[in-house]
Amino acid sequence: MKLESFQSGKLRKQYQYASFTPTSINLEWTWGDAAINLLLERATKALSELNAYSMVVPEVDLFIQMHITKEANTSSRIEGTQTNMDEAVMDIENVAPEKRDDWQEVQNYIQAMNDAIAELNRLPLSNRLLKTTHGILMQGVRGEHKSPGEYRTTQNWIGGTSLADAVFIPPHQDEVAELMSDLEKFWHNDGIAVPHLIRVALSHYQFETIHPFCDGNGRIGRLLITLYLVSTKFLHRPCLYLSAYLEKHKGAYYDALTTVRASHNIIHWIKFFLLAVAETAENGIQTFRQILELKHQVDQKLIKLGRRTEIAHRLMNLLYRRPVITSPQAVAALGVTQKTAIDLIGKLAELGILREITGYKKNRIFIFHEYLALFTS
């Protein structure tokens, strides 16, 4: 089936409204538009280089955790949360009370991603895994009463205040199971010659169109992109996250998805998606280079600490995962006395590695500011 002949679906009359039933996508897709080939080549090249960095960078998992935190924060922000990156890496007691609900949504996303990636080591990408991941995402936050971990059994809608004035009405709840089954078969269909990046582009569009959950579909749909690429070994580490690009181009992102449903133009969406992958991967490569340069500079500074260099390296390994620290946290993580922790953090502050952000004499919080800045620019 040629992408140029794609039929997005049809409206189906329900009681007092019409829902949209998307076409099944578990088919072999081809195309005649040569521009897709060029974008596919660019995106594949950038992803391959990003994947290579993730395999050769020493202790890369230290840095991957911050990539996940950034994705969690940005993907949640697209849905309306107000947490900033410096808040996302703090403990809840250090976050303003009015922002703690948003903070918890970000933490849920981090846990959902980490658990899902771990699960892929023993199970394939599946509807079951998406449901489990959704259950983690929605626990104890807004939407916790909207069937977390289960596909919807009621009609939902996008935009507007009700079905009467909705911008888009996804398929009827009775169609969700069959449509999601078709999507899962598409992920694993070895009998069709469709490149992975085309499959994941189609999969993200299809997932967002089905909107299988009562809430949290945007976040799960974006998380699905990374899960698919890791599950197929296209990436060996979860180091590609599109939410920053999608947030920056939010209007174009939603317009591209809407264009498919309104005019069957899947080509426009695939071009948008491939460009997003290429630019995000290229930026990811630059971030890895900046991390390695910063790490080299920090390591040179730590040499000045003499016999305390080894324990300072242990503290830095904590900070590469989560660039905020208090002396009680250092005591617990390093197994040292309070005095040793305070002295060590003080030395790192003197070296310009850490910066105190509260201005207090007690209960002080220190940020690894140059590292955090790499994920906020």
C-alpha positions as CSV (number, residue, x, y, z in Angstrom):
1,M,0.0,0.0,0.0
2,K,1.4,3.4,-1.0
3,L,1.4,6.1,1.6
4,E,0.1,8.5,-1.1
5,S,-3.1,6.3,-1.1
6,F,-3.5,6.3,2.6
7,Q,-7.1,6.6,3.8
8,S,-7.1,7.8,7.4
9,G,-10.5,6.4,8.4
10,K,-14.1,7.4,8.5
11,L,-16.6,9.0,10.8
12,R,-19.0,6.7,12.5
13,K,-22.4,7.9,13.7
14,Q,-23.0,7.4,17.4
15,Y,-25.7,8.7,19.6
16,Q,-25.7,12.5,19.1
17,Y,-22.1,12.5,17.9
18,A,-19.8,11.0,15.3
19,S,-16.6,9.2,16.3
20,F,-13.6,8.7,14.1
21,T,-12.5,5.1,13.3
22,P,-8.9,5.0,11.9
23,T,-7.9,2.6,9.1
24,S,-5.9,-0.4,10.3
25,I,-2.2,0.1,9.6
26,N,-0.7,-3.5,9.7
27,L,0.2,-3.4,6.1
28,E,3.3,-3.1,3.9
29,W,3.7,0.6,3.2
30,T,5.7,2.0,0.3
31,W,6.0,5.6,-1.1
32,G,6.9,7.5,-4.2
33,D,7.9,10.8,-2.5
34,A,11.7,11.0,-2.8
35,A,11.8,13.6,0.0
36,I,10.9,10.9,2.5
37,N,14.0,8.9,1.4
38,L,16.3,11.8,2.1
39,L,14.7,12.5,5.5
40,L,14.8,8.8,6.4
41,E,18.5,8.7,5.5
42,R,19.3,11.8,7.6
43,A,17.3,10.5,10.6
44,T,18.8,7.0,10.4
45,K,22.4,8.4,10.2
46,A,21.8,10.7,13.2
47,L,20.2,7.9,15.3
48,S,23.1,5.6,14.4
49,E,25.6,8.1,15.6
50,L,23.6,8.8,18.8
51,N,23.4,5.1,19.4
52,A,27.1,4.8,19.0
53,Y,27.7,7.5,21.6
54,S,25.4,5.7,24.0
55,M,27.5,2.5,23.6
56,V,31.0,4.0,24.0
57,V,30.5,6.8,26.6
58,P,32.0,5.6,29.9
59,E,29.3,5.0,32.6
60,V,26.6,6.2,30.1
61,D,23.8,5.1,32.3
62,L,24.7,7.9,34.7
63,F,23.8,10.4,32.0
64,I,20.8,8.5,30.5
65,Q,18.9,9.1,33.7
66,M,19.0,12.9,33.2
67,H,17.8,12.4,29.6
68,I,14.8,10.5,31.0
69,T,14.2,13.2,33.6
70,K,14.2,15.9,30.9
71,E,11.8,13.9,28.7
72,A,9.5,13.2,31.7
73,N,9.5,16.9,32.5
74,T,9.0,18.2,29.0
75,S,6.4,15.5,28.0
76,S,4.4,16.4,31.1
77,R,4.7,20.1,30.4
78,I,3.1,19.6,27.0
79,E,0.1,18.3,28.9
80,G,0.0,21.4,31.2
81,T,2.3,20.7,34.2
82,Q,4.4,23.6,35.5
83,T,7.4,21.8,36.9
84,N,10.9,23.1,35.8
85,M,14.0,20.9,35.5
86,D,15.6,22.2,38.7
87,E,12.4,21.3,40.6
88,A,12.1,17.9,38.8
89,V,15.4,16.7,40.3
90,M,14.6,17.8,43.8
91,D,13.0,15.9,46.6
92,I,9.3,16.7,47.2
93,E,9.9,18.5,50.5
94,N,12.0,21.1,48.6
95,V,9.3,21.8,46.0
96,A,6.7,24.5,46.6
97,P,3.5,22.9,47.9
98,E,1.4,24.3,45.0
99,K,3.7,22.5,42.5
100,R,3.9,19.1,44.2
101,D,1.1,17.6,42.2
102,D,2.9,18.5,39.0
103,W,6.2,17.3,40.4
104,Q,4.6,13.9,41.2
105,E,3.4,13.5,37.6
106,V,7.0,14.0,36.4
107,Q,8.3,11.4,38.9
108,N,5.6,9.0,37.8
109,Y,6.8,9.4,34.2
110,I,10.4,8.7,35.2
111,Q,9.4,5.6,37.0
112,A,7.1,4.5,34.2
113,M,9.9,4.9,31.6
114,N,12.6,3.2,33.8
115,D,10.3,0.2,34.6
116,A,9.2,-0.2,30.9
117,I,12.8,-0.1,29.7
118,A,13.7,-2.8,32.3
119,E,10.7,-4.9,31.2
120,L,11.8,-4.8,27.6
121,N,14.8,-6.9,28.7
122,R,12.5,-9.9,29.1
123,L,9.3,-9.1,27.3
124,P,8.5,-7.6,23.8
125,L,6.7,-4.3,23.3
126,S,3.0,-5.1,23.8
127,N,-0.4,-3.8,24.8
128,R,0.2,-5.4,28.2
129,L,3.4,-3.4,28.7
130,L,1.6,-0.1,27.7
131,K,-1.1,-0.8,30.2
132,T,1.3,-1.5,33.0
133,T,3.3,1.6,32.1
134,H,0.1,3.7,32.1
135,G,-0.9,2.4,35.5
136,I,2.4,3.6,36.9
137,L,2.1,7.0,35.1
138,M,-1.3,7.7,36.6
139,Q,-0.9,6.5,40.2
140,G,-1.7,9.1,42.8
141,V,-2.1,12.0,40.4
142,R,-4.7,13.7,38.3
143,G,-6.4,11.0,36.3
144,E,-5.9,8.3,39.0
145,H,-9.6,7.6,39.0
146,K,-9.8,7.3,35.1
147,S,-9.0,3.5,34.8
148,P,-5.2,3.6,35.2
149,G,-3.6,0.6,33.5
150,E,-6.8,-0.2,31.4
151,Y,-8.0,0.8,28.0
152,R,-11.1,3.0,28.2
153,T,-14.6,1.7,28.4
154,T,-16.2,5.1,27.7
155,Q,-16.0,7.6,24.9
156,N,-13.4,10.3,25.2
157,W,-12.7,13.4,23.2
158,I,-10.0,16.0,22.4
159,G,-10.5,19.7,22.8
160,G,-13.8,21.4,23.8
161,T,-15.7,20.8,26.9
162,S,-17.9,17.9,25.8
163,L,-18.7,15.6,22.9
164,A,-21.0,18.4,21.6
165,D,-18.1,20.8,20.9
166,A,-15.1,18.5,20.7
167,V,-12.3,19.2,18.3
168,F,-11.8,15.5,17.7
169,I,-13.6,12.4,18.9
170,P,-11.5,9.1,18.8
171,P,-13.1,5.8,18.0
172,H,-15.9,4.3,20.1
173,Q,-14.7,2.4,23.1
174,D,-15.9,-0.9,21.6
175,E,-13.3,-0.6,18.8
176,V,-10.3,0.1,21.0
177,A,-9.2,-3.5,21.6
178,E,-9.3,-4.5,18.0
179,L,-7.5,-1.4,16.8
180,M,-4.8,-1.7,19.5
181,S,-4.4,-5.4,18.5
182,D,-3.8,-4.4,14.9
183,L,-1.2,-1.9,16.1
184,E,0.7,-4.5,18.2
185,K,0.7,-6.9,15.2
186,F,2.2,-4.0,13.1
187,W,5.1,-3.7,15.6
188,H,6.1,-7.3,15.2
189,N,5.1,-8.2,11.6
190,D,8.3,-9.6,10.1
191,G,6.4,-10.3,6.9
192,I,6.4,-6.7,5.7
193,A,9.4,-4.6,4.6
194,V,8.7,-1.3,6.4
195,P,11.7,0.6,8.0
196,H,11.5,1.0,11.8
197,L,11.3,4.8,11.7
198,I,8.4,4.6,9.3
199,R,6.7,2.1,11.5
200,V,7.2,4.2,14.6
201,A,5.9,7.3,12.8
202,L,2.8,5.5,11.8
203,S,2.5,3.9,15.2
204,H,2.6,7.2,17.1
205,Y,-0.1,8.7,14.8
206,Q,-2.3,5.6,15.1
207,F,-1.9,5.5,18.9
208,E,-2.8,9.2,19.3
209,T,-5.8,8.7,17.0
210,I,-7.1,5.7,18.9
211,H,-6.5,7.5,22.2
212,P,-7.0,4.2,24.0
213,F,-6.8,5.5,27.6
214,C,-9.2,7.8,29.4
215,D,-6.2,10.1,30.2
216,G,-2.4,10.2,29.7
217,N,-2.5,9.3,26.0
218,G,-0.1,12.1,24.9
219,R,2.6,11.0,27.4
220,I,2.2,7.3,26.7
221,G,2.2,8.0,22.9
222,R,5.5,9.9,23.1
223,L,7.0,7.3,25.5
224,L,6.0,4.6,22.9
225,I,8.5,6.1,20.4
226,T,11.5,5.4,22.6
227,L,10.1,2.0,23.8
228,Y,9.7,0.9,20.2
229,L,13.2,2.0,19.1
230,V,14.8,0.2,22.2
231,S,12.7,-2.9,21.7
232,T,13.8,-3.3,18.1
233,K,17.5,-2.7,19.1
234,F,17.5,0.4,16.9
235,L,18.8,2.0,20.0
236,H,20.7,0.2,22.7
237,R,20.0,2.8,25.3
238,P,16.9,5.0,25.8
239,C,18.6,8.2,24.6
240,L,16.2,9.7,22.1
241,Y,13.3,11.8,23.4
242,L,11.2,13.9,21.1
243,S,9.2,15.9,23.6
244,A,11.5,19.0,23.6
245,Y,11.2,19.2,19.8
246,L,7.4,18.6,20.0
247,E,6.9,21.2,22.7
248,K,8.9,23.8,20.7
249,H,6.8,23.0,17.6
250,K,3.6,22.2,19.4
251,G,1.3,23.8,16.9
252,A,2.9,22.1,14.0
253,Y,2.9,18.8,15.8
254,Y,-0.9,18.9,16.5
255,D,-1.6,20.3,13.0
256,A,0.4,17.4,11.4
257,L,-1.7,14.8,13.2
258,T,-4.9,16.6,12.5
259,T,-4.0,16.9,8.8
260,V,-3.8,13.1,8.5
261,R,-7.3,12.7,9.9
262,A,-8.8,15.5,7.9
263,S,-7.3,15.0,4.5
264,H,-5.6,11.6,4.6
265,N,-2.2,13.3,4.2
266,I,0.1,10.9,6.1
267,I,3.1,12.0,4.0
268,H,3.1,15.4,5.8
269,W,3.1,13.7,9.2
270,I,5.9,11.3,8.3
271,K,8.1,14.1,7.0
272,F,7.5,16.1,10.2
273,F,8.3,13.1,12.4
274,L,11.5,12.2,10.5
275,L,12.7,15.8,10.8
276,A,11.9,15.7,14.5
277,V,14.0,12.5,14.9
278,A,16.9,13.8,12.9
279,E,17.2,17.2,14.7
280,T,16.6,15.6,18.1
281,A,19.3,12.9,17.5
282,E,21.7,15.6,16.3
283,N,21.1,17.7,19.4
284,G,21.5,14.5,21.5
285,I,24.9,13.9,20.0
286,Q,25.9,17.5,20.8
287,T,24.7,17.0,24.4
288,F,26.8,13.9,24.8
289,R,29.9,15.8,23.6
290,Q,29.2,18.6,26.0
291,I,28.7,16.1,28.9
292,L,32.1,14.4,28.1
293,E,33.8,17.8,28.0
294,L,32.3,18.9,31.2
295,K,33.2,15.6,32.9
296,H,36.8,16.0,31.8
297,Q,36.9,19.5,33.3
298,V,35.3,18.3,36.5
299,D,37.8,15.4,36.8
300,Q,40.7,17.8,36.4
301,K,39.3,19.9,39.3
302,L,38.8,16.9,41.5
303,I,42.5,16.0,41.3
304,K,43.1,19.1,43.5
305,L,41.3,17.3,46.4
306,G,44.1,14.9,47.0
307,R,43.1,12.0,49.2
308,R,39.4,13.1,49.0
309,T,39.4,12.7,45.2
310,E,38.0,9.1,45.3
311,I,35.0,10.0,47.5
312,A,34.5,13.1,45.4
313,H,34.2,10.9,42.3
314,R,31.6,8.8,44.1
315,L,29.6,12.0,44.9
316,M,29.9,13.2,41.3
317,N,28.4,9.8,40.1
318,L,25.4,10.6,42.2
319,L,25.2,14.1,40.7
320,Y,25.4,12.9,37.1
321,R,22.2,10.9,37.7
322,R,20.5,13.7,39.7
323,P,22.3,17.0,39.9
324,V,21.0,18.2,43.3
325,I,22.4,17.3,46.7
326,T,22.0,18.1,50.4
327,S,24.4,17.0,53.1
328,P,21.9,14.5,54.6
329,Q,21.6,12.9,51.1
330,A,25.4,12.7,50.8
331,V,25.6,11.1,54.2
332,A,23.1,8.4,53.3
333,A,24.5,7.7,49.8
334,L,28.2,7.7,50.7
335,G,28.1,6.3,54.2
336,V,30.1,9.2,55.7
337,T,29.7,11.5,58.7
338,Q,27.7,14.7,58.5
339,K,31.0,16.7,58.9
340,T,32.7,14.8,56.0
341,A,29.6,15.4,53.8
342,I,29.5,19.1,54.5
343,D,33.2,19.5,54.0
344,L,33.1,17.6,50.7
345,I,30.2,19.6,49.3
346,G,31.8,22.8,50.4
347,K,35.0,21.9,48.5
348,L,33.0,21.2,45.4
349,A,31.3,24.5,45.8
350,E,34.7,26.2,46.2
351,L,35.8,24.6,42.9
352,G,32.8,26.0,41.2
353,I,31.3,22.6,40.5
354,L,28.3,23.1,42.9
355,R,26.2,26.2,43.6
356,E,24.1,26.7,46.7
357,I,20.6,27.9,45.7
358,T,18.7,28.5,49.0
359,G,20.8,31.3,50.6
360,Y,20.2,29.6,54.0
361,K,22.7,28.6,56.6
362,K,20.9,25.4,57.3
363,N,19.0,23.0,55.1
364,R,21.1,24.1,52.2
365,I,20.6,22.7,48.7
366,F,23.4,22.5,46.1
367,I,23.0,22.2,42.3
368,F,25.5,20.9,39.8
369,H,24.5,23.9,37.7
370,E,26.7,23.5,34.6
371,Y,25.4,19.9,34.1
372,L,21.8,20.8,34.7
373,A,22.1,23.7,32.2
374,L,22.9,21.1,29.4
375,F,19.4,19.8,29.8
376,T,17.6,23.1,30.1
377,S,19.0,25.0,27.1
